[in-house]
Amino acid sequence: MTIQRNRIILYVFIGGGLGAVCRYLATLTIGARLGIMFPFGTLFVNTLGSFLMALVIGFLLPLAKSTNKLPESLRLLLTIGFLGGFTTFSSFSMETLTLIRGGSLFLAFVNIGANILLGLGVAFIGFFISSSVLK
């Protein structure tokens, strides 16, 4: 591997670790406030992660391209690293399966619908905000 590739892997590693810690703290905090009967913490991080990803892709990347101010390593740290470690669709899948296996089919479908609709909805909002700011 080249030195550049090793450096990029390090940035993704650091971002992923930070994202995972933030995910843990967010789900812990949300679970303590709203309870654990429904996976509100995972819903929160998936929703926020979708919004932040859309802002990064919709705002930072075009800005970086026009000004040459955002290095590729920082983009990878933010998107693949931090947001990849922060969002939790693997947790979402396991929690949904747990709800189904526990007989809570209705809550499982609420969880699926809420994660998908909120994730897509805030991604749309993020792109809308990004494009409005860049005009």
CORMO-V298492 format. One record per residue. N is the residue number from 1. RES is the residue in one small letter. PHI is phi in radians with two decimals (none if undefined). D_FIRST is the distance of its C-alpha to the first C-alpha in whole Angstrom. Layout:
[[N | RES | PHI | D_FIRST] [N | RES | PHI | D_FIRST]]
This chain:
[[1 | m | none | 0] [2 | t | -1.44 | 4] [3 | i | -1.07 | 7] [4 | q | -1.07 | 8] [5 | r | -1.11 | 6] [6 | n | -1.07 | 7] [7 | r | -1.14 | 10] [8 | i | -1.12 | 11] [9 | i | -1.06 | 10] [10 | l | -1.09 | 13] [11 | y | -1.09 | 15] [12 | v | -1.12 | 15] [13 | f | -1.07 | 16] [14 | i | -1.11 | 18] [15 | g | -1.06 | 20] [16 | g | -1.10 | 20] [17 | g | -1.12 | 22] [18 | l | -1.11 | 24] [19 | g | -1.11 | 25] [20 | a | -1.15 | 26] [21 | v | -1.13 | 28] [22 | c | -1.11 | 30] [23 | r | -1.07 | 31] [24 | y | -1.03 | 32] [25 | l | -1.13 | 34] [26 | a | -1.15 | 35] [27 | t | -1.18 | 36] [28 | l | -1.12 | 38] [29 | t | -1.14 | 40] [30 | i | -1.12 | 41] [31 | g | -1.06 | 42] [32 | a | -1.18 | 44] [33 | r | -1.52 | 46] [34 | l | -1.90 | 46] [35 | g | 1.59 | 46] [36 | i | -1.99 | 44] [37 | m | -1.12 | 46] [38 | f | -2.19 | 44] [39 | p | -1.33 | 40] [40 | f | -1.11 | 41] [41 | g | -1.08 | 38] [42 | t | -1.16 | 36] [43 | l | -1.03 | 38] [44 | f | -1.08 | 37] [45 | v | -1.20 | 34] [46 | n | -1.15 | 33] [47 | t | -1.17 | 36] [48 | l | -1.12 | 34] [49 | g | -1.09 | 31] [50 | s | -1.11 | 32] [51 | f | -1.12 | 34] [52 | l | -1.12 | 31] [53 | m | -1.08 | 28] [54 | a | -1.13 | 31] [55 | l | -1.14 | 32] [56 | v | -1.09 | 28] [57 | i | -1.21 | 28] [58 | g | -1.45 | 31] [59 | f | -1.98 | 32] [60 | l | -1.17 | 28] [61 | l | -1.16 | 26] [62 | p | -1.10 | 29] [63 | l | -1.11 | 30] [64 | a | -1.12 | 27] [65 | k | -1.13 | 27] [66 | s | -1.37 | 30] [67 | t | -1.96 | 30] [68 | n | 0.97 | 26] [69 | k | -1.82 | 26] [70 | l | -1.91 | 23] [71 | p | -1.14 | 20] [72 | e | -0.97 | 17] [73 | s | -1.11 | 16] [74 | l | -1.24 | 19] [75 | r | -1.06 | 20] [76 | l | -1.17 | 17] [77 | l | -1.06 | 19] [78 | l | -1.28 | 22] [79 | t | -1.47 | 22] [80 | i | -1.22 | 19] [81 | g | -1.28 | 19] [82 | f | -1.07 | 23] [83 | l | -1.24 | 25] [84 | g | -1.15 | 23] [85 | g | -1.35 | 24] [86 | f | -1.45 | 27] [87 | t | -1.36 | 28] [88 | t | -2.38 | 29] [89 | f | -1.20 | 30] [90 | s | -1.23 | 29] [91 | s | -1.14 | 32] [92 | f | -0.96 | 34] [93 | s | -1.10 | 34] [94 | m | -1.18 | 35] [95 | e | -1.16 | 38] [96 | t | -1.14 | 39] [97 | l | -1.09 | 39] [98 | t | -1.10 | 41] [99 | l | -1.08 | 44] [100 | i | -1.11 | 44] [101 | r | -1.15 | 45] [102 | g | -1.49 | 47] [103 | g | 1.54 | 49] [104 | s | -1.70 | 48] [105 | l | -1.06 | 48] [106 | f | -1.06 | 49] [107 | l | -1.12 | 47] [108 | a | -1.08 | 44] [109 | f | -1.24 | 45] [110 | v | -1.09 | 45] [111 | n | -1.08 | 42] [112 | i | -1.07 | 40] [113 | g | -1.09 | 42] [114 | a | -1.14 | 42] [115 | n | -1.11 | 38] [116 | i | -1.24 | 38] [117 | l | -1.16 | 41] [118 | l | -1.17 | 40] [119 | g | -1.05 | 36] [120 | l | -1.20 | 37] [121 | g | -1.09 | 40] [122 | v | -1.28 | 38] [123 | a | -1.13 | 35] [124 | f | -1.07 | 38] [125 | i | -1.08 | 39] [126 | g | -1.05 | 36] [127 | f | -1.17 | 36] [128 | f | -1.10 | 39] [129 | i | -1.08 | 39] [130 | s | -1.02 | 36] [131 | s | -1.20 | 38] [132 | s | -1.19 | 41] [133 | v | -1.22 | 39] [134 | l | -1.36 | 38] [135 | k | -1.32 | 41]]
